[in-house]
C-alpha cells in the first residue's frame, strides 16, 4: 500500500496523537473592549482621548501602547494609565466599565487579564477590583455598601514585563459596573517613611475579560444594543469626572425589556475528529526544507496504519524558533510545510486541493526560546488530519 521502512525510534519520539470527539463551548467575555482595541473620540476636544467602554475618575493621563511582548498576542493596543499616588493606601479606582449584561445571582465569574506596573521600588502595588451597582468612588455614600477586594493571584508571563491575574467571585445579580484599581503603600520592611512626595505610577493593561464559570452562559440578547449605547457616551475629562463623583453612574440608559439583559444559553459546538502528527526539526537538514529519509519513514509508517476512508482534509503547519529574522523564519516555515504537503499529495490519500499549508514562523512556540531544547521543540511541522464521522 505504502512503503514501510519505519525506524521506530523516530516514530515514537515524534508522533503526537490528539484523537477524539467532544463538544466545546465558546468562552464568553462579558466585558466590552477588553483588549482595548476600540478608541474613543471625546466630544469636548474632538480627538482620541481614551478607549471605548472604559472610564476613569482620576486626573490621569492615558496612552496607547502598540508593541508586542515576547510570545504574547496583545493585538494592536495595550492601555497605559499614568496617575499620581500621595499616601492613600485604600482601594483607589483606576478605570471602570459598564457590564452590558446582567450577571446571574449565585453564579461564579472570573475577572482576568494582563498588567504591568512601574513605580518606585520602595512602594508595594497590589491590584484590586470591585463590582456593584455603581462605579466605585472612595468615601462617597453610594460606595459604602461596595466591598473592593485585592487580586492576589498573579503569575509572571515569561519573556515579558506582564503579570497574568485572575480573580473569581460569586455574583449578587446587581452588578452594573466593574471598577479596576489598586492598593499602594510603602514597603513596611524599611520601618521608616521613605516616600515624601507624590509618586507617579505607570500601569499597562491588556486582554481583560470577565468569563462565567458556566460554559453554557452566553451574552444577553441586548448585548449589541447596550454596547452601542455605551460607546456613544463620548464625554471625558471634567464632565466624566463630575458625573461619576456625584452619582457613581453615567447617564447611559437602556430602555428595552429588562429580560433582554439576561444571559442566553450557548449551543455547544461539536469538535471535529483530528489526528496530529508532529515532525521535529531533526527530520530536516539545518536551515533547509528538504525532508530527510527518516521523515518519510515516519510519514509512511503513520499513513500505513491509520484509517484513510474518513479523512476529510489535511492542514500542514510550519513553525520555527525565534532565532533569525521574521522574514527568514516565515519563509522557512512555509517551505517546510509545502515540502511535507507535496510529499502527502503524492500518496493520493485525498483530493490534492484538500491539503493546505500555513506558515507561522516563530509566532506559536510550544516551549521557551531561551534554551536549546526549547528552540528545538519549536522548530517543527504539524500535520493536522481532520476526519469525518462514518
C-alpha positions, 0 to 999 in steps of 0.5 A: 500500500505504502512503503514501510521502512519505519525506524521506530525510534523516530516514530515514537519520539515524534508522533503526537496523537490528539484523537477524539470527539467532544463538544466545546463551548465558546468562552464568553467575555462579558466585558466590552473592549477588553483588549482595548482595541476600540478608541474613543473620540471625546466630544469636548476636544474632538480627538482620541482621548481614551478607549471605548467602554472604559472610564476613569475618575482620576486626573490621569493621563492615558496612552496607547501602547502598540508593541508586542511582548515576547510570545504574547498576542496583545493585538494592536493596543495595550492601555497605559494609565499614568496617575499620581499616588500621595499616601492613600493606601485604600482601594483607589479606582483606576478605570471602570466599565459598564457590564452590558449584561446582567450577571446571574445571582449565585453564579461564579465569574472570573475577572482576568487579564494582563498588567504591568506596573512601574513605580518606585521600588520602595512602594508595594502595588497590589491590584484590586477590583470591585463590582456593584451597582455603581462605579466605585468612588472612595468615601462617597455614600453610594460606595459604602455598601461596595466591598473592593477586594485585592487580586492576589493571584498573579503569575509572571508571563515569561519573556515579558514585563506582564503579570497574568491575574485572575480573580473569581467571585460569586455574583449578587445579580446587581452588578452594573459596573466593574471598577479596576484599581489598586492598593499602594503603600510603602514597603513596611520592611524599611520601618521608616517613611521613605516616600515624601512626595507624590509618586507617579505610577505607570500601569499597562493593561491588556486582554481583560475579560470577565468569563462565567464559570458556566460554559453554557452562559452566553451574552444577553440578547441586548448585548449589541444594543447596550454596547452601542449605547455605551460607546456613544457616551463620548464625554471625558475629562471634567464632565466624566469626572463630575458625573461619576463623583456625584452619582457613581453612574453615567447617564447611559440608559437602556430602555428595552425589556429588562429580560433582554439583559439576561444571559442566553444559553450557548449551543455547544459546538461539536469538535471535529475528529483530528489526528496530529502528527508532529515532525521535529526539526531533526527530520530536516537538514539545518536551515533547509526544507528538504525532508530527510529519509527518516521523515518519510519513514515516519510519514509512511509508517503513520499513513500505513496504519491509520484509517484513510476512508474518513479523512476529510482534509489535511492542514500542514503547519510550519513553525520555527524558533525565534532565532533569525529574522521574521522574514527568514523564519516565515519563509522557512516555515512555509517551505517546510510545510509545502515540502511535507504537503507535496510529499502527502499529495503524492500518496493520493490519500485525498483530493490534492486541493484538500491539503493546505499549508500555513506558515507561522514562523516563530509566532506559536512556540510550544516551549521557551526560546531561551534554551536549546531544547526549547528552540528545538521543540519549536522548530517543527511541522504539524500535520493536522488530519481532520476526519469525518464521522462514518 
